[in-house]
Amino acid sequence: MTANKKQIIILSVAGLLGAATGFVYWYYVGCNSGSCAITSSPVNSSIYGAVMSILLVNVFQKETAKTQ
């Protein structure tokens, strides 16, 4: 498995877990008034969770130097 495929799989799993976490947060905590930009909608909350988890995982991934 190449490094690019491995990175794509890791980021995809992180995105799916983040989206699920965002949805669970909306379901249990949410925003009753509807004035909250992120937590008022399950779609917004899921997208926010996915993006944040991908960014978090990306911070901890090692860069591989290409030699020619």
N, C-alpha and C positions, 0 to 999 in steps of 0.2 A: 504494500500500500504506500503510495507516495505521500509526501508531506502535505501537498495541497488537498488531497482527498481526506486525509486525517483531519486537517484543519476545518474543512467544510463540514465533516461529520460532527466534530466537537462543537462548532458554532451553531449548527442546526439543532443539536440536542439542547444546547444552552438556550436557544431561542424558544424551543417548544416548552421547556421547563419554566422559563420566565413568563411565557404567555399563560401557562396554566397557573402559575403563582399570581399573576396579575388578575386573572379571572376569579380565583379563590378570594383574593383580597377584596375585589369588588363585591362578591357575593356575601361575605361575612361582615365587612366593614362598610364599604361603599360611601355614598353621599346621598342622604335622603332629600336634601333641598334641590339638588340638580344644579347647583351653582359651582360645584367643583369641576374643574376642567378635565382632570384625569380620571377620577373615580366615579363620575356620574354615569358613565357608560361602560358596559363590559368590553366593548371593542377598544375604546381608548385605554382602559386599564390593562388589557391584554397586550396591546401593542407597546405600551410603556414598559411593561414587565419584560417583554421579549427584547426590546432594544437595550434596556439597562443590563440584562443578564449577558447579552452578547458583548457589550462593552466591558463588563466586569471580567469575563473570561478572556477577552482579547488582551487585557492588561497583563495577565499572568502567563500568556503564551510566549515562548522563547522565539526569537528571530533566528533564522538560519542564514548564515552568510553563504552567498554563492561564489564559488571560486572558478575562475576561467583558466 
